[in-house]
Amino acid sequence: MDSMVRNPDVKQRDAAQAVVVAVSSDAIFTPEVEQVHGATEPLRKGDAFSFMKAIQVVNERLLTLNSDETLLFDVILLSNDSEEKHSRIIASAKHYGLDIGRFCFCNKEDSIESLQSNNVKLFLSTDTNDVCKALQKGVPAALLYHQTDPHHQTEDQLKVVFSGDVIGSSEEMLHGLREQGFTETQLQGFKTAKGSVKEFAILMGEMRRRFGLEGSPLCTGLMTAWSSRDVCASALKTLRGWGLLVDEAFCLAGAPRSPILNLVRPHIICLDGLYHMEGFTAMS
Amino acid sequence: MAESKTTDPAATEAGEEKDWTATKAFFDSLKTNQPRPPKPQYAVTIAVSSRSLFNMVAEGKIYKEDGVEKYVAYQQEHDNEPLMPGVAFPLVEALMNVNAGLRRLYPDSDELFDIVLMTNNHAQVGVRLINSINHYGSWSTLSAILQCYLTIERFCMTGGESPIGYLKAYMTNLYLSKDGEQVIEAIEEGIAAATTFASGDVENQLSDTQLKVAFDGDAVLFSESAIIVKQHSLDTFFEHETEFENKPRAQGPVKCFLEALGMLQRKFYAKNERMTCPIRTYLVTSRSAASSGVRVLKTLRSWGLEIDEALFLAGAPKGPLLQKIQPHIFFDDQMFHIEGAKELGTIAAHVPYGIGQKYHKGIFTEQPAKDTT
């Protein structure tokens, strides 16, 4: 069971047309080390802060181009916090002027159900495991990229990067994963994840097309971590087929990804289910 | 919820090892026997721009005259049309040939050349670039027995932003581009870089069994002496040289590349392949052996560098000599020499470092050299 609270300070979007994004409250506001009873000051900014600001810029630009635009970001803050923290969360959102349409308070176990029932197009978390779990349950999810230096994260352009190793791999290549010890459940999970990524990619493609090649408040990218150039090319063409023409592409073929990601500075990375292999062995 | 582990160095390293394991597994599973790219930490990484790898003159014109949207649309329409090879293409092929030899002698080593396509092009242009690489990768001017693939598996397409920041992230040892300003930026970041110039329509017959790299001495390998000549006089220069005969010169920006070549050469020597070593290096300098030759050779020795042939021209033009050598690339800091080399068909690359680039035909210019084609 969840409790949904509408934010009176924010104009409600048409949820059927909008890109509904659920962000965990722990990502928007840094979780406090010690809970102080009766504390009222605003919560500290979390990892998702610059993401929140960036989507605001995208929404504003979309509305400038077309005041009747319905393909906007519609954010739901998802919180598993205790009841006494609820009002503080709502007050903090108001304090920072965050474009959060609704607050969803529920238990951790009910989170996935809440996401599914609210037609969420994307669930965001800083935890790889939570993202992968959601993906495997068919909930589209992406990782909020943890910046080592948050001051360097841009707030005037939203950067969305898609991970392409699975998107670009052929059926045959994915078959080969079986030999590397992945179970059928996991493999089915990758297929489901690919489906979820597709939906979000289509939406991003449509949104990206509202703007020209230069000066866009939305920048999209593709990154392949361990596969060959052909897989990357295949991923580019697949995304193109889904209507998403990415701006940037990085093929790493095993090169260390942290230094490159630290320069790309994405706000979110849409995993295709195979971000870190160790995350999967822990889940089977 | 748990914090993401990306800031924990130990976890990052563990993640990198997982990625590397996945990469090896992926390439091992390919039926094409395509070699996997080397681990960047051990490789000699050469980043090439799309315009230096391929001839994109016609496309460049569309960009200049019709703007970026038309340019990208054009490239997309011609996705499946391979681009013609550019000025750096023969060099890349020669590097692949060296790799084939190294893989044969040291099958488990990652000390190989690694080519990264580093471009500020839009990712949609990438499809045509990859298709073009595939076109040349499937056949080659080299012997079919060598089964040489164009192992360009890594690339960085920044969609309009400067790619210079990424050079370090991709562990680049040498950056080649047609854009003089980007080359200067790279050198200022401490990365060896040079501006490539097309050798025009002159036919050249480059060796397909041996990589030949030629370097100019001043300002390429050695940095402060050129300043002495330009700002003072030749006499001061000679005095300086004799006085400092026993003092090694300061390093120029391309010195590290020569070092890397030497390191790979020694791997062939270790397996008794000195006579058939597929790498040969040349020093081609305007200076004379008598005046500054001693210091040059002593410096090279002190750096542990072996250059195969040192040619002191004592003022004679470099063009005809280079035409004889036919290097896959010739590095020089003065446009005057670059032009002389180009005229006779040599693939030349300008290293804009030190006082040399501010002068052209004796006139102080301050503009970065650029191949505007």
Interface residues (C-beta under 8 A of the other chain):
Chain A: S24 D26 A27 D47 S125 T126 D127 T128 N129 D130 L143 L144 Y145 H146 T148 M173 G176 E179 Q180 G212 L213 E214 C219 G221 L222 A225 W226 S227 S228 R229 D230 C232 A233 L236 K237 R240 L245 V246 D247 E248 A249 F250 C251 L252 A253 G254 A255 P256 R257 S258 P259 I260 L261 N262 L263 H276 M277 E278
Chain B: M1 A2 E3 S4 K5 T6 T7 T12 A14 G15 E16 K18 D19 W20 T21 A22 T23 K24 A25 F26 F27 S29 L30 Q34 R36 P37 K39 P40 V68 E69 V72 H122 A123 Q124 G126 V127 I130 N131 I133 N134 I152 E153 R154 F155 C156 M157 T158 G159 G160 E161 G165 Y166 K168 A169 Y170 M171
